[in-house]
Amino acid sequence: MSLPPEKASELKQLIHQQLSKMDVHGRIREILAETIREELAPDQQQLSTEDLIKALKRRGIIDDVMKELNFVTDNVDQELPSSPKQPVCFTDRQSTLKKTNIDPTRRYLYLQVLGGKAFLEHLQEPEPLPGQACSTFTLCLHFRNQRFRSKPVPCACEPDFHDGFLLEVHRENLGDGTRMADSTTMLSISDPVHMVLIKTDIFAETTLVASYFLEWRSVLGSENGVTNLTVELMGVGTESKVSVGILNIKLEMYPPLNQTLSQEVVNTQLALERQKTAEKERLFLVYAKQWWREYLQIRPSHNSRLVKIFAQDENGINRPVCSYVKPLRAGRLLDTPRQAARFVNVLGYERAPVIGGGGKQEQWCTLLAFLCRNKGDCEDHANLLCSLLLGYGLEAFVCVGTKAKGVPHAWVMTCGTDGTVTFWDSLTGHRYLHKPINPDEPPAAEQPKPLYPYRTIGCVFNHQTFLGNCQPSDSVETCVFDLNDESKWKPMNEEAVKSVCAPGATTSLPPFPPLCASTIDASVTSNEIEMQLRLLVSEHRKDLGLTTVWEDQLSYLLSPALASYEFERTTSISAGNEEFQDAIRRAVPDGHTFKGFPIHFVYRNARRAFATCLRSPFCEEIICCRGDQVRLAVRVRVFTYPESACAVWIMFACKYRSVL
């Protein structure tokens, strides 16, 4: 196959680099000089080319070169330049790259994690026995729309991380996308490598341990494009100033750089970026203070409203709330806005941990930390749902306010082109239409009855708009969502918001990662949980002195009901109930009674789910059913969503002869 001229020249350059690295030219000169001294007779004036090649072959030079070049000829026809490259993640305990399918015209950053140390919280952790369940660490990375995950390693004071990640370094929308990036181009790429460390305990519960932004461009000024770093990971939330451990990291550019930059040039570029970011953030802070003063001058009572301009992330850094939202496209992983709402709903809910009393600890997570942990607070859910709805082309905003008893809460609002205002609860997946109550109407006038749980609203925002509620009352019931009316909503200047929240505006903004497809096999997982539940039910009934007879056909008939429940949660449309009821009537003989109990979980721990089911008197009545000709059934259906989130539906049922 023929190569374009620019690729041919780049290939020649790579071969020349390899020959120089092996010092082939010097070795050839030595052998030629030796051959001329030994073999050139006094009456001979010159050696032939064949003689010289024979001498090189005899001393093994040509064989050495061919071994080192390692030409890969497999599947050449399949490696089309237009095909998108998938992120490559592989383990390599040596410093050299293993053979892998990479584009020779692209530049890569090979990041190796070569172990950890000083994870003092696990100093007393015993060495796990082979096959024994233990807590594990997993390292998740995101770099320029590529995501990676390390193999889980047992938690220890010195965790045995040995993973390599091949990160493609490229520049979107800048000229020729196939041209290899040089040092100067890469120096202008300010995206960090976001590293998130997750701990998973033996019950599959996840904890966010650390979140770190690695500045990788120091490798551009290192000799041979290779550098070793020691990264100190700090804790999260209230422990953001406390070290949790150290990672040893090696960075290597591949192919090797033709020309490295001086360390002074790299440091100057980084310092200029930090200075520019700091100045933008300072100017926005000055503007925000002025905006807040003007807001308070409208009405002194505004001081008590939940107007959230800044929020702390997991590292304790204050960032404008608008920076937590960005239009996010889910590709082919989610098809509709309502399916996106269901996905966000099945991600776990957990308030930020706080040591001691004193109320709620505030912590708005970056998107990668939220997705890798698979759970977060209401603000994390609302930010993700708003981003997904913006990606679907809706006019969406995050609302900050309170629920009953003054509990702070965040939810999402969409404004239709016809003026319809819809609230989306990101924790439950419920949707509510908002129709404001007119407080000036006479008492006898019929007013809409609100179904939503929200009480007050202080502000709304998205990626480019921030609006403070300046209506006489901050009650959601009476609130008018005419966001263009500045007498009701005080806006921030959009240019000011964009100066610190637009993509690429500052180097301190964490880039948004793409969503990942689920790695869970729904059928296999459903079967596993179902078999575990059957065993748990049988053991429980045995302890009560009861026998257990399962009826597989009855279990199978429960499947349509579970599918219908999930469909209703996703679309708010109920379907298929008539067929399910008809099938059950046919399966239950005259004189028999049928009882069923469906329940929904967002985790896959069968024992935990069974313990929860037993706390329901309806479910316990089915599991502990006594009577004549008792037949039991259980059906489990796992519905998978991106990021390995899942909705688990379980239905217990029994039928028995009614005895009066």
Disulfide bonds with the S-S distance in Angstrom:
none
